[in-house]
């Protein structure tokens, strides 16, 4: 069996989507799909990363979108209590990196919104002083 076929079968057996695997690998879903179909050659390094990801003991419930209302921390805690997985620091590190990235983006967006609000307030104050 060719490696791309093996990868596809393992992913399907685990219940993971191509999109989720691609996010973990920091590539597009389209690129990952081409790997699975054998259209895009796969390096040994990428093959190793994919197989490590697919052989992890984390359950498919962890496939949560970044904007999910379910807290990943809560989900990890509940799964740990139920002994449904063994710690996998590689995947957990990826989730942490995703959340940190989301946090950074939101922090930057909030700072920009505050700056816009300050500019609007300053213009309003200037206009009010000018009309006196």
MODELLER restraints for C-alpha pairs under 7 A, 6 or more apart:
rsr = mdl.restraints
at = mdl.atoms
rsr.add(forms.Gaussian(group=physical.xy_distance, feature=features.Distance(at['CA:4:A'], at['CA:35:A']), mean=6.24, stdev=0.5))
rsr.add(forms.Gaussian(group=physical.xy_distance, feature=features.Distance(at['CA:4:A'], at['CA:36:A']), mean=4.70, stdev=0.5))
rsr.add(forms.Gaussian(group=physical.xy_distance, feature=features.Distance(at['CA:4:A'], at['CA:37:A']), mean=6.41, stdev=0.5))
rsr.add(forms.Gaussian(group=physical.xy_distance, feature=features.Distance(at['CA:4:A'], at['CA:38:A']), mean=5.64, stdev=0.5))
rsr.add(forms.Gaussian(group=physical.xy_distance, feature=features.Distance(at['CA:5:A'], at['CA:36:A']), mean=6.36, stdev=0.5))
rsr.add(forms.Gaussian(group=physical.xy_distance, feature=features.Distance(at['CA:7:A'], at['CA:36:A']), mean=6.56, stdev=0.5))
rsr.add(forms.Gaussian(group=physical.xy_distance, feature=features.Distance(at['CA:7:A'], at['CA:51:A']), mean=6.99, stdev=0.5))
rsr.add(forms.Gaussian(group=physical.xy_distance, feature=features.Distance(at['CA:8:A'], at['CA:36:A']), mean=5.54, stdev=0.5))
rsr.add(forms.Gaussian(group=physical.xy_distance, feature=features.Distance(at['CA:10:A'], at['CA:54:A']), mean=6.48, stdev=0.5))
rsr.add(forms.Gaussian(group=physical.xy_distance, feature=features.Distance(at['CA:11:A'], at['CA:54:A']), mean=6.25, stdev=0.5))
rsr.add(forms.Gaussian(group=physical.xy_distance, feature=features.Distance(at['CA:14:A'], at['CA:60:A']), mean=6.63, stdev=0.5))
rsr.add(forms.Gaussian(group=physical.xy_distance, feature=features.Distance(at['CA:15:A'], at['CA:60:A']), mean=5.93, stdev=0.5))
rsr.add(forms.Gaussian(group=physical.xy_distance, feature=features.Distance(at['CA:16:A'], at['CA:60:A']), mean=6.15, stdev=0.5))
rsr.add(forms.Gaussian(group=physical.xy_distance, feature=features.Distance(at['CA:18:A'], at['CA:29:A']), mean=6.01, stdev=0.5))
rsr.add(forms.Gaussian(group=physical.xy_distance, feature=features.Distance(at['CA:18:A'], at['CA:32:A']), mean=6.74, stdev=0.5))
rsr.add(forms.Gaussian(group=physical.xy_distance, feature=features.Distance(at['CA:18:A'], at['CA:33:A']), mean=6.82, stdev=0.5))
rsr.add(forms.Gaussian(group=physical.xy_distance, feature=features.Distance(at['CA:19:A'], at['CA:29:A']), mean=4.94, stdev=0.5))
rsr.add(forms.Gaussian(group=physical.xy_distance, feature=features.Distance(at['CA:20:A'], at['CA:63:A']), mean=6.70, stdev=0.5))
rsr.add(forms.Gaussian(group=physical.xy_distance, feature=features.Distance(at['CA:22:A'], at['CA:28:A']), mean=5.65, stdev=0.5))
rsr.add(forms.Gaussian(group=physical.xy_distance, feature=features.Distance(at['CA:22:A'], at['CA:29:A']), mean=5.23, stdev=0.5))
rsr.add(forms.Gaussian(group=physical.xy_distance, feature=features.Distance(at['CA:22:A'], at['CA:32:A']), mean=5.83, stdev=0.5))
rsr.add(forms.Gaussian(group=physical.xy_distance, feature=features.Distance(at['CA:24:A'], at['CA:94:A']), mean=6.50, stdev=0.5))
rsr.add(forms.Gaussian(group=physical.xy_distance, feature=features.Distance(at['CA:34:A'], at['CA:40:A']), mean=5.19, stdev=0.5))
rsr.add(forms.Gaussian(group=physical.xy_distance, feature=features.Distance(at['CA:35:A'], at['CA:41:A']), mean=6.58, stdev=0.5))
rsr.add(forms.Gaussian(group=physical.xy_distance, feature=features.Distance(at['CA:35:A'], at['CA:42:A']), mean=6.38, stdev=0.5))
rsr.add(forms.Gaussian(group=physical.xy_distance, feature=features.Distance(at['CA:56:A'], at['CA:88:A']), mean=6.80, stdev=0.5))
rsr.add(forms.Gaussian(group=physical.xy_distance, feature=features.Distance(at['CA:57:A'], at['CA:85:A']), mean=5.43, stdev=0.5))
rsr.add(forms.Gaussian(group=physical.xy_distance, feature=features.Distance(at['CA:57:A'], at['CA:86:A']), mean=6.10, stdev=0.5))
rsr.add(forms.Gaussian(group=physical.xy_distance, feature=features.Distance(at['CA:58:A'], at['CA:85:A']), mean=5.41, stdev=0.5))
rsr.add(forms.Gaussian(group=physical.xy_distance, feature=features.Distance(at['CA:59:A'], at['CA:85:A']), mean=6.99, stdev=0.5))
rsr.add(forms.Gaussian(group=physical.xy_distance, feature=features.Distance(at['CA:79:A'], at['CA:85:A']), mean=6.71, stdev=0.5))
